[in-house]
């Protein structure tokens, strides 16, 4: 069993409308669940301590033990703090935590800095998910080239879902974990918070000017 790469954070953080299901699917793919998903009603300190305890155990059998924890965007401050050391120092050959959140903007920075972010679109419509990811890449390419016409067309297509589109566009880069990608995400998120950002605002965000 291998972790997610030496020199990179190995705790995974799914975020978006399909985050919980994506986290569960990944946990099942990677190994054997040690416990039912923890924190569904809002992660509390006692549940965080339970997670730490489970991540400190040696799983039975030859499969990696996995845990699904979230939503991290509604976790209490004390619960998030209780997880910090363990999600940074766990033995990835033995156990693997998979965190999730609906809105990555609500996750404490100390948690995000220890995780690999993964965008999780709504799993109810697989075709739409694939289209959203492709449109996200198209938006990213157009924005970085300063090409306003396709940006405006894509934003019109995703009217009232601009945030989903923009997150899809930058999360592939953010998943690389580089400082540049994470800085870009922060810039784009500022614009994504607006109800109806203009094509020029989006381009500026992708260029890191916000």
C-alpha positions as CSV (number, residue, x, y, z in Angstrom):
1,X,0.0,0.0,0.0
2,X,1.3,3.4,-0.9
3,X,0.5,6.9,0.2
4,X,-0.3,9.9,-1.9
5,X,3.3,10.9,-2.6
6,X,6.3,11.9,-0.6
7,X,6.6,15.6,0.1
8,X,2.9,16.2,-0.4
9,X,0.1,16.4,2.1
10,X,-1.5,12.9,2.1
11,X,-4.8,13.7,3.8
12,X,-7.6,14.2,1.2
13,X,-10.3,16.8,1.4
14,X,-13.2,16.5,-0.9
15,X,-15.4,19.6,-1.3
16,X,-18.5,20.5,-3.2
17,X,-22.1,19.2,-3.5
18,X,-21.0,15.6,-3.9
19,X,-18.2,15.7,-1.3
20,X,-19.6,13.2,1.2
21,X,-20.3,10.5,-1.4
22,X,-17.0,11.1,-3.1
23,X,-15.1,10.8,0.2
24,X,-17.0,7.6,1.0
25,X,-16.3,6.2,-2.5
26,X,-12.6,7.0,-2.2
27,X,-12.3,5.5,1.3
28,X,-13.8,2.3,0.1
29,X,-11.5,2.2,-2.9
30,X,-8.4,2.8,-0.8
31,X,-9.1,0.2,1.9
32,X,-11.5,-0.9,4.6
33,X,-13.7,1.5,6.6
34,X,-12.8,1.4,10.2
35,X,-16.0,3.2,11.2
36,X,-19.1,4.7,9.7
37,X,-18.6,8.3,8.5
38,X,-18.0,10.5,11.5
39,X,-19.3,14.0,12.0
40,X,-22.4,14.1,9.8
41,X,-24.2,16.3,12.3
42,X,-21.3,18.7,12.7
43,X,-17.9,17.4,13.9
44,X,-17.5,17.8,17.7
45,X,-14.5,17.5,19.9
46,X,-15.3,14.0,21.2
47,X,-15.8,12.8,17.6
48,X,-12.5,14.3,16.6
49,X,-10.8,12.5,19.5
50,X,-12.4,9.3,18.3
51,X,-11.0,9.9,14.8
52,X,-7.5,10.4,16.3
53,X,-7.8,7.2,18.3
54,X,-8.9,5.2,15.2
55,X,-6.1,6.6,13.1
56,X,-3.7,5.4,15.8
57,X,-4.8,1.8,15.7
58,X,-3.4,-1.0,13.6
59,X,-6.1,-2.3,11.2
60,X,-6.8,-6.0,11.2
61,X,-5.9,-7.8,7.9
62,X,-3.8,-6.6,5.0
63,X,-6.0,-3.7,3.9
64,X,-5.4,-0.1,4.8
65,X,-7.9,1.3,7.3
66,X,-9.9,4.3,6.1
67,X,-12.1,6.9,7.8
68,X,-14.5,9.4,6.3
69,X,-14.8,12.6,8.4
70,X,-16.8,15.8,7.8
71,X,-18.3,18.2,7.0
72,X,-15.2,20.1,8.0
73,X,-16.7,23.5,7.1
74,X,-19.1,23.2,10.0
75,X,-16.7,21.5,12.5
76,X,-16.1,23.4,15.7
77,X,-12.8,25.1,16.2
78,X,-11.8,22.8,18.9
79,X,-12.7,19.7,16.9
80,X,-10.6,20.9,14.0
81,X,-7.7,21.7,16.2
82,X,-7.9,18.2,17.8
83,X,-7.3,16.7,14.3
84,X,-4.4,18.8,13.2
85,X,-1.4,16.8,14.5
86,X,-2.9,13.4,13.5
87,X,-3.9,14.2,9.9
88,X,-0.3,15.4,9.4
89,X,1.5,12.5,11.0
90,X,-0.6,9.4,10.4
91,X,1.0,6.3,8.9
92,X,-0.3,6.3,5.3
93,X,0.6,2.7,4.8
94,X,-1.8,1.7,7.7
95,X,-4.6,4.2,7.7
96,X,-6.0,6.9,5.4
97,X,-8.4,9.7,6.6
98,X,-10.6,11.2,3.9
99,X,-12.2,14.5,4.9
100,X,-15.1,16.3,3.2
101,X,-16.8,19.7,3.2
102,X,-19.5,21.4,1.2
103,X,-17.7,24.7,1.1
104,X,-13.9,24.7,1.2
105,X,-14.0,28.4,2.2
106,X,-15.5,27.4,5.6
107,X,-12.6,24.9,6.4
108,X,-10.0,26.2,8.8
109,X,-6.7,27.2,7.0
110,X,-4.7,24.9,9.3
111,X,-6.8,21.9,8.1
112,X,-6.7,22.9,4.4
113,X,-2.9,23.3,4.5
114,X,-2.5,19.7,5.5
115,X,-4.8,18.3,2.8
116,X,-5.0,17.6,-0.9
117,X,-8.2,19.4,-2.1
118,X,-10.5,17.5,-4.5
119,X,-13.5,19.0,-6.2
120,X,-16.6,16.9,-5.8
121,X,-19.5,17.9,-8.1
122,X,-23.0,16.7,-7.6
123,X,-22.9,12.9,-8.1
124,X,-26.6,12.8,-9.1
125,X,-25.8,13.6,-12.8
126,X,-22.6,12.0,-14.1
127,X,-22.9,13.5,-17.5
128,X,-23.3,17.0,-16.1
129,X,-20.3,16.4,-13.8
130,X,-18.1,15.5,-16.8
131,X,-19.3,18.6,-18.7
132,X,-18.7,20.8,-15.7
133,X,-15.1,19.6,-15.4
134,X,-14.4,20.1,-19.1
135,X,-16.0,23.6,-19.1
136,X,-13.9,24.4,-16.0
137,X,-10.7,23.6,-17.9
138,X,-12.0,25.7,-20.9
139,X,-12.7,28.6,-18.5
140,X,-9.2,28.3,-17.0
141,X,-7.5,28.3,-20.4
142,X,-9.5,31.3,-21.7
143,X,-9.0,33.3,-18.5
144,X,-5.2,32.8,-18.4
145,X,-5.1,33.8,-22.1
146,X,-7.2,36.9,-21.4
147,X,-9.8,35.7,-23.9
148,X,-13.1,37.3,-22.7
149,X,-15.5,35.9,-25.3
150,X,-15.6,32.3,-24.2
151,X,-15.5,33.4,-20.6
152,X,-18.7,35.4,-21.0
153,X,-20.3,32.5,-22.9
154,X,-19.4,30.0,-20.2
155,X,-20.6,32.2,-17.3
156,X,-23.9,32.7,-19.2
157,X,-24.3,29.0,-19.5
158,X,-23.8,28.5,-15.8
159,X,-25.9,31.4,-14.7
160,X,-26.4,31.1,-10.9
161,X,-23.8,28.3,-10.8
162,X,-20.8,30.5,-11.4
163,X,-19.1,29.3,-8.2
164,X,-19.4,25.6,-9.3
165,X,-17.8,26.4,-12.6
166,X,-15.0,28.5,-11.2
167,X,-14.1,26.0,-8.5
168,X,-14.0,23.3,-11.2
169,X,-11.6,25.5,-13.2
170,X,-9.1,25.9,-10.4
171,X,-9.3,22.8,-8.4
172,X,-7.4,20.7,-10.9
173,X,-4.5,23.1,-10.4
174,X,-5.0,23.3,-6.7
175,X,-4.8,19.6,-6.4
176,X,-1.2,19.8,-7.4
177,X,-0.6,21.4,-4.1
178,X,1.8,24.1,-5.4
179,X,2.0,27.5,-3.7
180,X,1.1,29.1,-7.1
181,X,-2.0,27.0,-7.5
182,X,-3.2,27.6,-4.0
183,X,-2.6,31.4,-4.4
184,X,-4.6,31.3,-7.6
185,X,-7.5,29.5,-5.8
186,X,-7.5,32.2,-3.2
187,X,-7.7,34.9,-5.9
188,X,-10.5,33.2,-7.8
189,X,-12.5,32.5,-4.6
190,X,-12.8,36.2,-3.9
191,X,-14.5,36.7,-7.2
192,X,-16.6,33.5,-6.9
193,X,-18.2,34.9,-3.8
194,X,-20.0,37.5,-6.0
195,X,-23.4,36.7,-7.3
196,X,-22.7,37.6,-10.9
197,X,-19.0,38.3,-11.6
198,X,-18.1,39.9,-14.9
199,X,-15.8,38.3,-17.5
200,X,-13.2,40.9,-16.7
201,X,-13.3,40.3,-13.0
202,X,-12.9,36.5,-13.6
203,X,-10.0,37.1,-16.0
204,X,-8.3,39.3,-13.4
205,X,-8.8,36.7,-10.7
206,X,-7.3,33.9,-12.9
207,X,-4.3,36.2,-13.5
208,X,-3.9,36.6,-9.8
209,X,-4.7,40.3,-9.8
210,X,-7.4,40.1,-7.1
